[in-house]
C-alpha cells in the first residue's frame, strides 16, 4: 500500500490518523525517482591528499662558525623533500538545518488535518499559512519535541604532515659550523580552508505552508510517497523533474537551484625548522642549508562527497479534479498514471461517459449519433468520430 508523508512542527501534536516516522530521525530529504530510506548514510567526511609540492629552499647564505669567534658567509644550493606522513580531521556534513517531524499516513488521505506542513511551488491564497520559520534551513527529521538547528555551509580541516629526509650534504672546508642533520625532516600543520569554499548540497528552493484547519487536499500541494499515489497526482521528482536528486531548501520563492555533491580544498603552509641539527667540525660541507631553514608546502586535497545522511523520496504534485467531478472509482492506465472514468459529459450529452485527462473531459467511446448503424462504436479524436468497433 502506498503511504503519504508530510511535515509537522515538532511542537505540534501529531494529527489523528498520522504517525511520526522514526526512519527520518536525523535524516535529510532528497527528491528521487525511487524510494530509499538509506540512500546516504555519511555524517562526516575527510580528505586524502591529491597533490603536494614542497618548494625548494632558496639560497641561504649565513652560517655561524663555532669556536673561532668569526662569522662566515656561504652560499649553498637548494633542496626539497618528499611527503612521509599526512593526516586530516573529520568534519560534519550538516548544511544549515532546522528539524521537523516527518509524519506518515497509511494510504492516500482524502482530507488533511490542521497543522500539517506541505510543499508548494507557488504561493497559496487561503486556508494555509506560509511556514517561514524554515526559510534558508534544510529539513532534517526528528522525533523529538523541539526544532533543533545547526550546520554550516563552510568548514576547515586541520592538515598535518611530515616531510621526509633529503639526506644531502656536499664538499668541505676547514671550518666549524652548525647546519641541519643530513637526515633531517620537517613537519607542517595548517587549516586548509578558504571560507568561501561552498559545501552546500544540490538543492531547490520551495515554499512550505501549514494547514490552518481540517480541509480537503489542496490543489498544487506537493507531498512525499513511497509509491505511486494514483489519480490526480503527478510525479515531480522523476529523472529530469525539478526535485530530482535535489534537497529541499525552504524559502520565500520557488525554483532556485545550486549546490554540489563534492568539494575540495587547497592549502599553503610554511614547514617547521629542521627536526635535527649537527655541528660540523674540521671539514665543513661546502654546501649546507641553514640550521633554521623552512619550506613552503602547497597541497590540493581530493574531491569528496559532503552529502549528509539522507533518504530518497518520491514527490508528487496534486491537481484537484474539476468542479462537479464525481469519482466512480473506475480508472484507466494511460501509460504513466491512472486516469479516472465516470463523469457524465458537462457539454450537454449527459448520457456519455468521459475520461478526465488532467485538464479536460474527453470521450472514450460512444455510438456515433450521425451513424444509423448503432452497432458501430466510435471514439472522438478531437475533431471527428473514428470507428473503434464494427459489429457486422
Residue pairs with C-beta under 8 A, 6 or more apart in sequence:
1 106
1 107
1 227
2 107
2 108
2 225
2 226
2 227
2 228
2 229
2 230
3 104
3 105
3 106
3 107
3 225
3 226
3 227
4 104
4 105
4 107
4 108
4 109
4 223
4 224
4 225
4 229
5 21
5 102
5 103
5 104
5 105
5 223
5 224
5 225
5 226
5 313
6 18
6 102
6 103
6 105
6 112
6 116
6 117
6 118
6 223
6 224
7 100
7 101
7 102
7 103
7 116
7 117
7 118
7 139
7 208
8 14
8 15
8 18
8 20
8 100
8 101
8 102
8 103
8 115
8 116
8 117
9 100
9 101
9 115
9 117
9 131
9 133
9 147
9 210
10 99
10 100
10 101
10 142
10 144
10 145
10 146
10 147
11 145
11 146
11 147
12 115
13 115
14 20
14 101
14 103
15 103
15 113
15 114
15 115
15 116
16 113
17 105
17 109
17 113
18 103
18 104
18 105
18 113
18 116
19 103
19 104
20 101
20 102
20 103
20 104
20 143
21 102
21 103
21 104
21 141
22 143
23 37
23 102
23 311
24 37
24 102
24 141
24 311
25 141
25 142
25 143
26 140
26 141
26 142
26 309
27 37
27 140
27 141
27 309
27 310
27 311
28 40
28 97
28 138
28 139
28 140
28 141
28 201
28 247
28 308
28 309
28 310
28 311
29 102
29 139
29 141
29 224
29 247
29 248
29 310
29 311
29 313
30 39
30 40
30 245
30 246
30 247
30 248
30 310
30 311
30 312
30 313
31 204
31 236
31 237
31 241
31 242
31 243
31 244
31 245
31 246
31 248
31 312
31 313
31 314
31 315
32 39
32 237
32 244
32 245
32 312
32 313
32 314
33 235
33 237
33 238
33 239
33 244
33 314
34 312
34 314
35 225
35 226
35 227
35 312
35 313
35 314
36 311
36 312
37 311
37 312
38 311
39 310
39 311
39 312
40 307
40 308
40 309
40 310
41 309
42 93
42 305
42 307
42 308
42 309
43 92
43 93
43 94
43 308
43 309
44 90
44 91
44 92
44 93
45 90
45 91
45 93
45 304
45 305
45 306
46 88
46 89
46 90
46 91
46 157
46 304
47 88
47 157
47 192
47 264
47 265
47 301
47 302
47 304
48 86
48 88
48 301
48 302
49 83
49 86
49 299
49 300
49 301
49 302
50 264
50 299
50 300
50 301
50 302
50 303
51 299
51 300
52 83
52 86
52 161
52 297
52 298
52 299
52 300
53 297
53 298
53 299
54 80
54 81
54 82
54 83
54 163
54 271
54 295
54 296
54 297
55 80
55 295
55 296
55 297
55 298
56 78
56 79
56 80
56 295
57 78
57 79
57 80
57 289
57 290
57 293
57 294
57 295
58 78
59 75
59 76
59 77
59 78
60 75
60 76
60 289
60 290
60 293
61 73
61 74
61 75
61 76
62 71
62 73
62 74
62 290
63 72
63 73
63 74
63 177
63 178
63 179
63 288
63 290
63 291
64 71
64 72
64 177
64 178
65 71
65 72
65 175
65 176
65 177
66 176
66 177
66 178
66 279
66 281
67 176
67 281
68 175
68 176
72 175
72 177
74 286
74 288
75 287
76 170
76 286
76 287
76 288
76 289
77 170
77 287
79 166
79 168
79 289
80 166
80 295
81 163
81 164
81 165
81 166
81 185
81 186
81 295
82 163
82 164
83 161
83 162
83 163
83 164
84 161
84 162
84 163
84 164
84 185
85 161
85 162
86 159
86 160
86 161
87 159
87 160
87 161
88 157
88 158
88 159
88 192
88 301
89 157
89 158
91 155
91 156
91 157
92 151
92 152
92 155
93 305
93 306
93 307
93 308
93 309
94 140
94 150
94 151
94 152
94 308
95 138
95 151
95 152
95 153
95 199
95 200
95 201
95 247
95 308
96 136
96 137
96 138
96 149
96 150
96 151
96 152
96 153
97 137
97 138
97 139
97 140
97 148
97 149
97 150
97 151
98 133
98 134
98 137
98 138
98 139
98 140
98 147
98 148
98 149
99 139
99 140
99 141
99 142
99 144
99 146
99 147
99 148
99 149
100 117
100 134
100 139
100 140
100 141
100 142
100 147
101 141
101 142
101 143
102 141
102 224
103 116
108 225
108 229
108 230
108 233
109 217
110 216
110 217
111 214
111 215
111 216
111 217
112 118
112 211
112 214
112 215
112 216
112 217
112 218
113 211
113 214
114 211
114 212
114 213
114 214
115 210
115 211
116 210
116 211
117 131
117 208
117 209
117 210
117 211
118 128
118 208
118 209
118 211
118 218
118 221
118 222
118 223
119 206
119 207
119 208
119 221
119 222
119 223
119 248
119 315
120 128
120 206
120 207
120 208
120 209
120 220
120 221
120 222
120 254
121 206
121 207
121 220
121 222
121 236
121 242
121 254
121 255
121 317
122 207
122 220
122 254
123 130
123 207
124 130
124 207
124 209
124 218
124 220
127 211
127 212
127 213
127 215
127 218
128 209
128 210
128 211
128 212
128 218
129 209
129 210
129 212
130 207
130 208
130 209
130 210
130 252
131 208
131 209
131 210
131 250
132 252
133 147
134 208
134 250
135 250
135 251
135 252
136 249
136 250
136 251
137 149
137 250
138 151
138 201
138 203
138 247
138 248
138 249
139 248
139 250
140 148
140 151
140 308
142 148
152 199
153 198
153 199
153 200
154 193
154 195
154 196
154 197
154 198
154 199
155 193
155 197
155 199
156 191
156 192
156 193
156 195
156 265
157 191
157 192
157 193
157 265
157 301
158 189
158 190
158 191
158 192
159 188
159 189
159 190
159 191
159 192
159 267
159 269
159 299
159 301
160 187
160 188
160 189
161 187
161 188
161 189
161 297
162 185
162 186
162 187
162 188
163 185
163 186
163 187
163 188
163 271
163 295
163 297
164 185
165 182
165 183
165 184
165 185
166 184
167 182
167 183
168 182
169 179
169 182
169 285
169 287
169 288
170 285
170 286
170 287
170 288
171 285
171 286
171 287
172 282
172 283
172 284
172 285
172 286
173 283
173 284
173 286
174 282
174 283
174 284
175 280
175 284
176 279
176 280
176 281
176 282
176 284
177 279
177 280
177 284
177 288
178 277
178 278
178 279
178 280
178 291
179 277
179 278
179 280
179 285
179 288
179 289
179 290
179 291
180 274
180 276
180 277
180 278
180 288
180 289
180 290
180 291
180 293
181 274
181 275
181 276
181 277
181 278
182 278
183 276
184 274
184 275
184 276
184 277
185 274
185 275
186 271
186 272
186 273
186 274
186 275
186 294
186 295
187 271
187 272
187 275
188 269
188 270
188 271
188 272
188 297
189 269
190 267
190 268
190 269
190 297
191 267
192 265
192 266
192 267
192 301
193 265
194 265
194 266
197 263
197 265
198 259
198 260
198 263
199 263
199 306
200 258
200 259
200 260
201 247
201 259
201 260
201 261
201 306
201 307
201 308
202 245
202 246
202 247
202 257
202 258
202 259
202 260
202 261
203 246
203 247
203 248
203 249
203 257
203 258
203 259
204 242
204 243
204 246
204 247
204 248
204 249
204 255
204 256
204 257
205 249
205 250
205 251
205 253
205 254
205 255
205 256
205 257
206 222
206 248
206 249
206 250
206 251
206 254
206 255
207 250
207 251
207 252
207 253
207 254
208 250
209 218
209 221
211 218
216 320
217 318
217 320
218 318
218 320
219 318
219 319
219 320
220 317
220 318
220 319
221 317
221 318
222 236
222 243
222 315
222 316
222 317
222 318
223 229
223 315
223 316
223 318
224 313
224 314
224 315
225 233
225 313
225 314
225 315
225 316
226 313
226 314
227 314
228 235
228 314
228 316
228 337
229 316
230 331
230 337
230 338
231 327
231 331
231 337
231 338
231 339
231 340
232 318
232 319
232 320
232 321
232 340
233 316
233 317
233 318
233 319
233 337
234 316
234 317
234 319
234 337
234 358
235 241
235 314
235 315
235 316
235 317
236 242
236 243
236 315
236 316
236 317
237 243
237 244
237 246
237 313
237 314
237 315
237 316
238 244
242 255
243 315
246 257
247 259
247 310
261 305
261 306
261 307
262 303
262 304
262 305
262 306
263 303
263 304
263 306
264 300
264 301
264 302
264 303
264 304
265 300
265 301
266 298
266 299
266 300
266 301
267 297
267 298
267 299
267 301
268 296
268 297
268 298
269 296
269 297
270 294
270 295
270 296
270 297
271 294
271 295
271 296
271 297
272 294
273 291
273 292
273 293
273 294
274 289
274 291
274 292
274 293
277 291
280 288
319 358
321 327
321 340
321 356
322 356
322 360
322 361
324 343
324 346
325 340
325 343
325 356
326 342
326 343
327 340
327 342
328 340
328 341
328 342
328 343
329 342
330 340
330 341
330 342
331 338
331 339
331 340
331 341
332 338
332 339
332 341
332 355
332 364
334 357
339 355
339 356
339 357
339 358
340 355
340 356
341 353
341 354
341 355
341 364
342 353
343 353
343 354
343 356
343 361
344 350
344 351
344 352
344 353
344 354
345 352
345 353
345 354
345 361
345 363
346 361
347 361
352 363
352 366
353 364
353 366
354 361
354 362
354 363
354 364
355 361
355 362
355 363
355 364
362 380
362 382
363 379
363 380
364 379
365 377
365 378
365 379
365 388
365 389
366 377
366 378
366 379
366 380
367 374
367 376
367 377
367 378
368 376
368 378
368 385
368 387
370 385
371 378
371 385
375 390
375 391
375 392
376 387
376 389
376 390
376 391
377 387
377 388
377 389
377 390
377 391
378 385
378 386
378 387
378 388
379 385
379 386
379 388
380 386
